[in-house]
Amino acid sequence: MHRLKRSLGLYLPILFLTFSCLDDASNQSHSLVNVYLVDAPGDWDKVYLDIERVELFVESGNSAGTQEWIPLDYLPLSNIVNVSALVNDSKLILGRGELPLGKISQVKLVFGDGQYLVSEDQELSLQFANAEDEAYIHEVNYPLEGGMSYDLVLDIDLSRSIQAGNTNDVFLFDPVIRVFETGSSATIEGKVTPLDAYPYIYAIMGQDTLGTLTDSLGNFTFIGLEAGEYTVSFEPRAPYLDSLTTVITKLDSTSQMETVLLQEQEIPSE
């Protein structure tokens, strides 16, 4: 297991530039694309992934009809990334690059072999379930216009991506990732108290379920949502009780929830 690469990470505040115009008129023949990583948490203290690079498959709109994989400049300070830290509104920028006009039809996330997880202060091996998972490819359809900037987000669902292996100290990694573009999605933000409830939080609409956790201040965020009515479910630690509420979302808008106060279960008196 690789330990030479220190897990520093480049966790930066995100200034969304979606559909904003590039200043330089000479860039009207290109589009600027930023790719970010976020995490839907699992049942582990920490999960470290070895991310080598991100590539975009671009079908150019020129007369030659060029099609090619374009690697983006990798921006984090380390390839070993603590993806468990990417909760609430924390995002890691993986890459940025200027692309020719046309459309993005595939996103490729290339992993190394340094994955591992931490549970109860014990490091556990995290191996690929299939060798081909080292290069995860997701089909998309994002047209690119000249002089515009786009933000793509890769959301790794750790609870569905990691499964127990044949032994207690080995887990299997089979990436489950959704990809969305921030300019055509909705957001839910909220806060949970008390802080020691530390609930799993789910946003549910139809057959789609997204999960997250709170940060150290009790804040949480769901991004990349569709417009519609979501059921938001809170499943806290004992002795706090589960809770449900409904939130209406709109595209390119943030639905701000009131602070959620979770109730303790009453203990019957003897």
C-alpha positions in Angstrom: 0.0 0.0 0.0 1.5 3.4 -1.0 2.2 5.8 1.9 4.8 8.0 0.2 2.2 10.5 -1.1 1.0 12.6 1.7 -2.7 13.4 1.8 -2.7 17.1 1.6 -5.5 17.9 -0.8 -6.5 21.3 -2.1 -9.8 22.1 -0.5 -10.8 25.5 -1.9 -13.8 27.7 -1.7 -15.7 27.3 -4.9 -16.6 30.2 -7.0 -19.1 28.8 -9.6 -18.4 30.2 -13.0 -21.1 28.2 -14.8 -22.2 29.9 -18.0 -20.1 33.0 -17.2 -18.2 34.6 -20.0 -14.5 34.3 -20.4 -12.9 37.8 -20.5 -10.4 37.3 -23.3 -12.1 37.6 -26.7 -9.6 35.3 -28.2 -11.1 32.5 -26.1 -14.3 32.5 -28.0 -13.1 29.4 -29.9 -12.8 27.5 -26.6 -14.7 26.7 -23.4 -13.3 26.6 -19.8 -14.2 23.5 -17.9 -13.7 22.9 -14.2 -14.1 19.4 -12.6 -14.8 19.0 -8.9 -15.1 16.0 -6.6 -17.7 15.6 -3.8 -18.6 12.7 -1.6 -21.8 10.9 -0.4 -20.4 9.4 2.9 -20.3 5.7 4.0 -20.0 3.9 7.3 -16.2 4.5 7.8 -14.2 7.0 9.7 -12.1 8.0 6.6 -11.8 6.8 3.0 -8.6 7.7 1.0 -8.6 7.4 -2.8 -5.6 7.6 -5.1 -6.7 9.8 -7.9 -4.3 10.1 -10.8 -6.2 12.4 -13.2 -9.5 13.3 -14.9 -10.0 13.2 -18.7 -12.9 14.4 -20.9 -13.9 12.9 -24.2 -14.6 15.8 -26.5 -16.4 15.5 -29.9 -15.3 18.7 -31.6 -17.7 20.8 -33.6 -15.2 21.5 -36.4 -15.5 20.3 -39.9 -13.0 17.4 -39.2 -15.2 16.1 -36.5 -12.3 15.4 -34.2 -12.9 13.1 -31.2 -10.3 12.7 -28.5 -9.6 12.2 -24.8 -8.3 15.4 -23.3 -6.6 15.2 -19.8 -7.1 18.2 -17.6 -4.3 19.7 -15.5 -4.5 17.9 -12.1 -4.7 20.6 -9.4 -4.7 19.0 -5.9 -1.4 19.0 -4.0 -1.6 15.2 -3.5 -3.0 12.2 -5.4 -4.1 10.7 -2.1 -7.4 12.3 -1.3 -9.5 12.0 1.9 -12.9 12.0 0.2 -14.6 11.6 3.6 -13.8 15.2 4.3 -15.9 16.4 1.4 -19.2 17.0 3.3 -21.5 20.0 3.5 -20.3 22.4 0.8 -16.7 21.1 0.7 -15.4 20.3 -2.8 -12.1 19.4 -4.3 -11.1 20.8 -7.6 -9.6 17.9 -9.6 -8.8 19.7 -12.9 -9.3 22.6 -15.2 -8.7 23.1 -18.9 -9.8 25.0 -22.0 -11.6 22.7 -24.5 -12.4 23.1 -28.2 -16.1 23.8 -29.1 -18.3 20.7 -29.5 -19.6 18.5 -26.7 -18.3 16.4 -23.8 -19.7 12.9 -24.2 -17.6 11.0 -21.5 -15.9 11.7 -18.2 -13.0 9.5 -17.1 -11.7 9.3 -13.6 -8.4 7.4 -13.4 -7.4 5.9 -10.1 -4.0 4.7 -8.7 -3.5 1.7 -6.4 -3.2 3.5 -3.1 -6.8 3.3 -1.9 -7.5 2.5 1.8 -10.0 3.2 4.5 -9.9 3.8 8.2 -12.4 2.2 10.6 -12.1 2.5 14.4 -8.5 3.8 14.0 -7.5 0.7 11.9 -6.3 1.0 8.3 -8.0 -1.5 6.0 -7.1 -2.5 2.5 -9.3 -1.2 -0.3 -8.9 -3.1 -3.5 -10.7 -2.8 -6.9 -13.5 -5.2 -7.4 -12.6 -5.3 -11.1 -9.4 -4.3 -12.8 -11.2 -2.1 -15.3 -12.5 0.1 -12.4 -9.1 1.8 -12.3 -10.4 3.9 -15.1 -14.0 4.8 -14.4 -16.0 6.2 -17.4 -19.3 8.0 -17.2 -21.4 8.8 -20.2 -22.6 12.5 -20.4 -23.9 15.0 -22.9 -22.7 18.6 -22.3 -22.5 20.9 -25.3 -19.7 23.5 -25.2 -20.2 27.1 -26.3 -17.4 29.5 -27.1 -16.2 31.9 -24.4 -18.2 30.1 -21.7 -17.2 28.4 -18.4 -18.7 25.1 -17.1 -18.4 23.3 -13.7 -18.8 19.6 -13.7 -19.1 17.7 -10.4 -18.3 14.1 -9.7 -20.2 12.8 -6.7 -18.8 9.5 -5.3 -21.4 7.4 -3.4 -19.1 5.6 -0.9 -21.8 3.6 0.8 -22.6 1.9 -2.6 -19.0 1.9 -3.9 -17.4 0.0 -1.0 -18.3 -3.6 -0.1 -16.9 -6.2 2.3 -14.3 -8.6 0.8 -13.6 -12.2 1.7 -11.7 -11.3 4.8 -12.4 -8.8 7.6 -9.5 -6.6 6.8 -10.1 -6.2 3.0 -12.8 -4.2 1.3 -13.7 -4.0 -2.4 -14.0 -0.7 -4.3 -16.4 -0.6 -7.3 -17.0 3.1 -8.0 -20.5 4.4 -8.1 -20.4 8.0 -9.3 -22.9 10.5 -10.6 -21.9 13.5 -12.8 -23.8 16.7 -13.0 -23.3 20.3 -14.3 -24.0 22.9 -11.7 -25.9 25.3 -14.0 -28.8 22.9 -14.5 -29.4 21.6 -10.9 -30.9 22.5 -7.6 -29.4 22.7 -4.0 -30.7 22.1 -0.5 -29.0 23.5 2.5 -29.7 23.1 6.2 -28.5 22.7 9.8 -29.2 20.0 12.4 -29.1 20.3 16.2 -28.0 18.9 18.6 -24.5 18.4 17.2 -24.0 15.1 18.9 -27.0 13.6 17.0 -24.7 13.4 13.9 -27.4 12.0 11.6 -27.2 10.4 8.2 -29.3 12.6 6.0 -31.0 11.5 2.8 -32.8 13.4 0.0 -35.3 11.2 -1.7 -37.4 11.7 -4.8 -39.0 8.7 -6.5 -36.4 6.0 -6.9 -33.5 8.4 -6.4 -31.8 8.7 -3.0 -28.8 10.8 -2.1 -27.0 10.8 1.2 -24.7 13.0 3.2 -23.5 13.9 6.7 -23.2 17.1 8.7 -20.0 19.0 9.2 -18.6 19.9 12.7 -21.2 22.8 13.0 -24.2 20.7 12.0 -24.5 22.1 8.5 -25.3 19.9 5.4 -25.7 20.5 1.7 -27.2 18.5 -1.2 -26.2 19.6 -4.7 -26.9 18.4 -8.1 -30.6 17.9 -7.4 -33.5 17.9 -9.8 -36.4 20.3 -9.6 -39.3 18.9 -7.6 -40.4 17.7 -4.1 -37.8 15.9 -2.0 -38.4 14.0 1.2 -35.4 14.8 3.5 -34.9 12.0 6.1 -32.7 12.3 9.2 -31.4 9.1 10.9 -29.4 10.2 14.0 -27.5 8.3 16.6 -29.3 7.1 19.7 -31.0 8.4 21.7 -32.3 10.8 19.1 -35.3 10.0 17.0 -35.6 9.8 13.2 -37.3 12.7 11.4 -38.8 13.5 8.0 -39.6 16.7 6.2 -40.4 17.9 2.7 -38.5 20.4 0.6 -39.4 21.9 -2.8 -36.4 22.6 -5.1 -36.0 24.7 -8.2 -33.2 24.6 -10.8 -30.3 27.0 -10.4 -31.6 27.8 -6.9 -30.9 27.0 -3.3 -33.7 25.8 -0.9 -32.7 26.9 2.6 -34.2 24.8 5.3 -35.0 25.9 8.8 -32.8 24.5 11.5 -33.8 20.9 12.3 -34.1 20.1 16.0 -34.0 16.4 16.6 -35.8 15.1 19.6 -34.5 12.6 22.1 -36.4 9.4 22.7 -38.3 9.5 26.0 -37.2 6.8 28.5 -40.2 5.4 30.4 -40.0 6.0 34.1 -40.0 2.9 36.3 
